[in-house]
């Protein structure tokens, strides 16, 4: 926990979890973190999933990214919260806001927020 610099009457609380299962259990919320291939097999993603490019904001279907996403990690959540990811976000779903500090805000997402990551 940290007091906010500009307003010491407010604090920021950061929670760290040992695993996705721990997150799901504690928050009673769905969260997926794994490879793109695992997300497709689990039904979280399809070839038609539309993502926005973090560089230019242009839209592209997951299937059109082809081999570029093989083995890459994805974070998927319906929680409208701020995520700090272990790798750089290269593509994301509509409603996600990428911040200068590298965090991704899923607060404006309708439904699931998707973050495609690259080491």
GUKOL-553980 format. One record per atom (N, C-alpha, C): x, y, z; residue number from 1; chain. Coordinates in pm, 1 decimal, m for minus. Each point is the difference from the previous one (the first is absolute). Example, Ala and Ser with C-alpha at 12.3 -4.5 7.8 and 13.67 -1.06 7.14 Angstrom:
<nodes>
        c1        c2        c3  pos  unit
    1319.0    m569.0     780.0    1     A
     m89.0     119.0       0.0    1     A
      90.0     120.0       0.0    1     A
     m35.0     105.0     m72.0    2     A
      82.0     119.0       6.0    2     A
     m77.0     109.0      73.0    2     A
</nodes>
This chain:
<nodes>
        c1        c2        c3  pos  unit
      83.9    m116.2       0.0    1     A
     m83.9     116.2       0.0    1     A
      89.0     123.3       0.0    1     A
     m45.0     102.1     m75.7    2     A
      76.9     123.0     m13.1    2     A
     m94.0     118.8       0.8    2     A
      34.6     104.7      74.1    3     A
     m78.8     123.2      m4.7    3     A
      27.8      70.7    m131.5    3     A
    m102.9      62.2     m58.3    4     A
      19.2      73.6    m124.4    4     A
      76.3     128.5      28.4    4     A
      94.7      31.9     m87.8    5     A
      83.1     118.9      20.4    5     A
     m81.7     128.7       2.0    5     A
     m94.0      13.5     m93.1    6     A
     m77.6     123.5     m10.9    6     A
    m112.2      11.6     100.5    6     A
     m40.4    m111.7      59.7    7     A
    m111.4       0.7      94.2    7     A
      22.7    m109.3     104.7    7     A
      66.3      34.2     111.3    8     A
      31.6    m101.2     100.6    8     A
    m121.7     m59.2      71.8    8     A
    m120.2      50.4     m32.0    9     A
    m120.0     m59.6      59.0    9     A
     m44.6    m123.0     m79.9    9     A
      68.5     m27.5    m113.1   10     A
     m31.9    m115.5     m83.7   10     A
     122.9     m89.3     m11.3   10     A
     m24.9    m127.9     m21.9   11     A
     109.7     m95.9     m10.3   11     A
     m19.1     m90.5    m120.5   11     A
     110.4     m54.2     m47.3   12     A
      m0.6    m100.8    m105.1   12     A
      36.2    m132.7      65.2   12     A
     m78.0    m101.4     m31.3   13     A
      27.5    m133.4      52.9   13     A
      35.1     m90.0    m117.7   13     A
     112.8     m66.4       8.3   14     A
      43.5     m91.5    m103.9   14     A
      m4.2    m141.8      56.0   14     A
     m71.1     m86.2     m70.5   15     A
      m7.9    m140.0      40.2   15     A
      79.7     m83.7     m99.4   15     A
      82.3     m88.5      50.6   16     A
      74.7     m91.9     m84.0   16     A
     m42.2    m141.4      35.9   16     A
     m17.7     m82.6    m102.3   17     A
     m48.2    m136.3      18.9   17     A
     106.1     m97.9     m46.9   17     A
       3.8    m115.9      62.7   18     A
      95.4    m103.6     m39.4   18     A
     m39.7     m69.6    m128.8   18     A
    m130.3       1.7     m31.8   19     A
     m45.6     m70.2    m120.3   19     A
    m134.0      58.0     m46.2   19     A
     m36.4     m33.8    m123.0   20     A
    m130.8      39.2     m53.3   20     A
    m110.7     m65.2      82.5   20     A
      21.7    m123.0      41.1   21     A
    m100.0     m69.6      82.1   21     A
     m22.9      73.6     131.6   21     A
     107.1      50.8      60.6   22     A
     m13.9      77.1     123.6   22     A
     m80.6     128.0     m25.0   22     A
      26.4      66.5    m112.4   23     A
     m74.7     121.5     m35.3   23     A
    m148.4     m31.8     m13.4   23     A
     m30.4    m104.0     m77.8   24     A
    m140.2     m39.7     m21.6   24     A
     m70.2     m30.4     131.8   24     A
      66.1     m75.0      85.5   25     A
     m58.9     m40.0     127.0   25     A
     m23.3     120.8      91.3   25     A
      98.6      84.4      13.6   26     A
     m10.0     114.6      90.6   26     A
    m103.6     101.1     m48.2   26     A
      m0.4      28.6    m129.9   27     A
     m88.0     103.7     m55.2   27     A
    m134.1     m51.7     m50.5   27     A
     m15.4    m133.3      m3.6   28     A
    m122.1     m58.3     m54.2   28     A
     m29.5      57.2    m139.4   28     A
     104.2       5.7     m82.3   29     A
     m10.3      57.0    m134.1   29     A
      84.2     m82.8     m96.1   29     A
     m44.4      m6.0    m124.8   30     A
      74.1     m73.7    m101.0   30     A
     121.3      80.5     m44.8   30     A
     107.4     m68.6     m24.9   31     A
     122.1      59.1     m52.3   31     A
      71.6    m109.8     m76.6   31     A
      47.8      34.3    m120.3   32     A
      79.4     m94.8     m76.0   32     A
     135.0      62.5     m25.6   32     A
     105.9     m77.4      23.8   33     A
     134.5      39.8     m38.3   33     A
      70.4    m124.3     m52.0   33     A
      43.2       6.2    m123.0   34     A
      68.6    m113.0     m62.4   34     A
      35.1      35.9    m142.8   34     A
      29.9    m100.1     m80.2   35     A
      35.7      25.7    m139.1   35     A
    m126.1      21.9     m84.0   35     A
      18.5      57.7    m116.3   36     A
    m111.5      20.3     m92.5   36     A
     m63.3    m133.7     m34.3   36     A
      82.9    m100.3     m24.6   37     A
     m51.6    m132.2     m35.0   37     A
     m86.5     m58.2     112.8   37     A
      43.6      17.8     123.7   38     A
     m78.5     m48.0     114.7   38     A
    m132.1      76.3      11.6   38     A
       3.2     129.9     m27.9   39     A
    m122.1      81.2       6.0   39     A
    m100.0     m41.8    m107.4   39     A
      48.9     m35.4    m118.2   40     A
     m88.0     m47.4    m107.1   40     A
     m61.3    m134.2      40.5   40     A
      82.4     m91.4      48.6   41     A
     m50.4    m131.3      42.8   41     A
    m102.9      12.1     112.6   41     A
      18.8      97.2      88.8   42     A
     m91.6      18.7     113.3   42     A
    m124.7      79.2     m38.9   42     A
      m5.1      49.0    m124.6   43     A
    m117.6      71.8     m47.6   43     A
      m1.4     148.7      31.3   43     A
     110.0      55.2      46.9   44     A
       7.1     143.4      29.0   44     A
      21.4      84.2    m126.5   44     A
      68.5     m57.1     m98.8   45     A
      31.7      70.8    m124.1   45     A
     m40.3     m83.6    m120.5   45     A
     m27.7      69.4    m111.9   46     A
     m21.4     m65.8    m128.6   46     A
      82.3      73.9    m104.8   46     A
       5.5     m56.7    m118.2   47     A
      69.8      65.7    m111.8   47     A
     m61.7     137.5     m30.0   47     A
    m128.5      17.0      33.8   48     A
     m72.8     123.3     m29.6   48     A
      13.6     107.4     108.2   48     A
      66.1     m31.6     111.2   49     A
      16.4      97.6     107.8   49     A
      69.5     124.5     m54.1   49     A
     m63.8     115.9      18.5   50     A
      55.3     126.1     m48.9   50     A
      87.4      63.7     106.8   50     A
     121.8      36.4     m39.0   51     A
      94.1      65.9      89.9   51     A
      48.2     129.9     m62.9   51     A
      42.0      91.9      84.8   52     A
      55.9     127.0     m45.7   52     A
     150.6      m2.9      19.8   52     A
      73.1      57.1     m94.9   53     A
     145.7       4.1       5.0   53     A
      43.8     110.4      96.3   53     A
      87.0     m33.2      95.3   54     A
      46.1      98.0      97.8   54     A
      82.6     110.8     m65.2   54     A
      55.8     m26.2    m117.8   55     A
      80.5     100.8     m68.1   55     A
     m82.2     104.0     m72.6   55     A
     m95.6     m45.4     m82.9   56     A
     m75.1      95.1     m81.8   56     A
    m149.9      m0.2      25.6   56     A
     m47.6     m87.9      88.0   57     A
    m142.5      m4.9      32.8   57     A
     m87.3     m66.8    m104.5   57     A
      62.0     m49.5    m107.0   58     A
     m76.4     m65.4    m105.5   58     A
     m53.6    m134.3      45.0   58     A
    m115.4     m38.4     m52.6   59     A
     m62.1    m126.5      35.8   59     A
      47.1    m113.3     m87.9   59     A
       9.5    m119.0      59.2   60     A
      39.5    m118.6     m73.8   60     A
     m61.7    m122.7      68.0   60     A
     m41.5     m96.9     m81.4   61     A
     m51.5    m125.1      55.1   61     A
     117.6     m84.6      47.9   61     A
     m20.4     m75.3     106.4   62     A
     104.6     m86.7      53.8   62     A
      52.3     m93.9    m108.3   62     A
     m88.3     m56.4     m80.1   63     A
      40.9     m91.8    m105.8   63     A
      91.7      63.4    m102.8   63     A
     m12.7     131.4     m21.4   64     A
      84.8      69.7     m96.5   64     A
     141.7      23.8      52.0   64     A
      20.1     m15.1     130.4   65     A
     134.1      14.8      56.1   65     A
      84.9    m124.0     m24.6   65     A
     m67.0    m111.0     m29.9   66     A
      68.7    m124.0     m37.8   66     A
     104.4     m45.1      99.8   66     A
     115.4     m39.2     m51.8   67     A
     108.3     m55.9      81.3   67     A
      62.0     102.0      94.7   67     A
     m27.7     128.4     m19.3   68     A
      55.3     103.6      87.2   68     A
     m43.0     m18.6     145.1   68     A
    m112.8     m69.8      22.6   69     A
     m50.5     m15.9     136.2   69     A
      28.2    m137.9      58.8   69     A
      62.6     m87.0     m76.3   70     A
      28.1    m134.7      47.5   70     A
      87.3       5.5     125.6   70     A
     m48.0     m62.1     106.1   71     A
      74.5      m4.9     124.8   71     A
      m7.4     124.8      85.8   71     A
     m62.3     105.6     m51.9   72     A
     m10.2     123.8      76.6   72     A
    m104.6     m13.3     109.7   72     A
      11.6      81.5     101.5   73     A
     m91.3      m4.8     113.3   73     A
    m113.0     100.5     m15.2   73     A
    m111.9     m34.2      64.6   74     A
    m118.0      84.4      m2.3   74     A
     m59.8       3.2     140.2   74     A
     m49.1     116.8      38.7   75     A
     m72.4      15.7     126.0   75     A
    m141.8      40.0     m36.4   75     A
     m98.4     m68.9      57.8   76     A
    m140.9      26.4     m30.2   76     A
     m75.0      10.8     132.2   76     A
     m73.9     110.1      16.6   77     A
     m73.4      19.9     124.8   77     A
    m126.1      81.6     m25.2   77     A
    m103.5     m27.4      78.4   78     A
    m122.2      80.4      m2.7   78     A
       0.5     104.5     111.1   78     A
     105.0       0.3      80.7   79     A
       9.3      94.2     110.5   79     A
      40.8     138.3     m51.8   79     A
     m71.8     104.2      37.6   80     A
      32.1     135.4     m47.1   80     A
     109.1      64.4      85.8   80     A
     119.3     m57.9      m4.4   81     A
     108.3      47.0      86.0   81     A
     126.4      26.5     m80.7   81     A
     101.7      48.0      69.2   82     A
     128.8      31.6     m58.9   82     A
      92.9    m120.4      14.8   82     A
      61.3     m42.7    m110.4   83     A
      94.0    m111.7       2.3   83     A
     140.1      48.8     m36.1   83     A
      97.3     m49.4      74.6   84     A
     140.6      14.8     m36.0   84     A
      43.2    m136.5     m49.8   84     A
      36.8      m8.1    m126.9   85     A
      30.9    m128.2     m63.1   85     A
     149.5     m28.2       5.5   85     A
      36.7    m128.1      m4.5   86     A
     142.0     m35.1       5.3   86     A
      75.6      30.9    m129.3   86     A
     m73.2      23.8    m108.9   87     A
      61.9      29.8    m129.5   87     A
     m73.6     116.2     m65.1   87     A
      56.0      50.3    m109.1   88     A
     m56.1     113.8     m72.4   88     A
    m129.5     m38.7     m72.3   88     A
    m101.4      86.0      10.7   89     A
    m126.8     m20.5     m71.2   89     A
      18.1      46.3    m144.3   89     A
     m25.2     m89.7     m96.4   90     A
      12.4      36.5    m141.5   90     A
    m135.9      18.9     m66.4   90     A
    m101.5     m70.4      50.2   91     A
    m136.0       9.0     m53.8   91     A
     m97.2     m11.1     116.2   91     A
    m116.9      59.1     m17.0   92     A
     m97.8      m0.4     108.3   92     A
    m140.2      13.0     m56.9   92     A
     m99.1     m31.2      83.3   93     A
    m139.0       9.7     m44.6   93     A
     m52.7     141.7      17.7   93     A
    m110.4      28.1     m66.7   94     A
     m63.9     130.5       6.8   94     A
     m36.5      32.7     144.8   94     A
      24.3     122.1      40.6   95     A
     m31.0      44.8     134.9   95     A
     119.9       2.3      92.7   95     A
     104.9     m75.1     m32.7   96     A
     121.6      m0.2      81.9   96     A
      72.7     132.6     m20.4   96     A
      52.3      55.7     108.8   97     A
      81.3     121.2      m6.9   97     A
     140.2     m36.4      46.7   97     A
      98.9      20.6     m88.3   98     A
     139.1     m25.0      36.4   98     A
      57.6     127.8      59.6   98     A
      63.1     m12.8     114.9   99     A
      56.2     115.9      69.9   99     A
     150.4      10.0     m20.7   99     A
      53.2     120.1      21.9  100     A
     143.0      26.6     m18.6  100     A
      86.6     m89.4      88.6  100     A
     m49.3     m39.3     116.7  101     A
      80.0     m81.1      92.6  101     A
      m0.9    m148.7     m36.5  101     A
     m62.7     m35.9    m112.5  102     A
      m3.5    m138.2     m44.9  102     A
    m120.7     m77.9      47.3  102     A
     m81.7      61.9      82.2  103     A
    m120.4     m68.7      47.8  103     A
    m109.4       6.0    m106.1  103     A
     m98.2     m86.6      16.1  104     A
    m114.8      m4.1     m90.9  104     A
    m126.8       9.0      83.3  104     A
     m84.3      97.0     m30.4  105     A
    m123.9      23.4      73.0  105     A
    m114.6     m64.3     m76.3  105     A
     m66.3     m97.3      61.6  106     A
    m111.6     m70.2     m62.8  106     A
    m134.3      56.7      44.7  106     A
       2.2     116.2      63.2  107     A
    m120.5      60.3      56.5  107     A
    m107.9      35.1    m100.3  107     A
      35.5      28.4    m123.8  108     A
     m98.9      40.5    m100.1  108     A
     m39.8    m114.2     m93.6  108     A
      48.6    m120.1      25.9  109     A
     m33.4    m114.3     m85.7  109     A
    m143.8     m43.9      23.4  109     A
     m66.7     m35.9    m108.3  110     A
    m131.0     m62.6      11.2  110     A
      24.2    m149.0     m15.8  110     A
     m16.2     m73.4     107.4  111     A
      32.9    m142.7      m2.0  111     A
     146.3     m20.6      29.4  111     A
      60.0     m95.9     m68.9  112     A
     138.4     m36.4      25.3  112     A
      98.2     100.6     m58.9  112     A
     103.0      28.9      78.8  113     A
     114.1      75.6     m49.7  113     A
     109.5     m99.8     m35.7  113     A
      64.6      23.1    m113.3  114     A
     103.2     m91.5     m48.8  114     A
     129.2      76.7     m19.3  114     A
     109.7     m55.0      52.0  115     A
     132.2      59.2     m15.6  115     A
      92.5    m103.9     m60.3  115     A
      51.7      25.4    m119.0  116     A
      95.6     m89.2     m64.9  116     A
     139.8      51.8      32.5  116     A
      84.8     m86.7      52.7  117     A
     129.9      40.5      52.2  117     A
     114.6     m55.5     m82.4  117     A
     113.4      71.0       5.3  118     A
     120.9     m45.3     m69.1  118     A
     119.2      22.4      91.5  118     A
      82.5    m105.1      12.8  119     A
     122.5      10.0      82.7  119     A
      98.1      92.9     m63.5  119     A
</nodes>
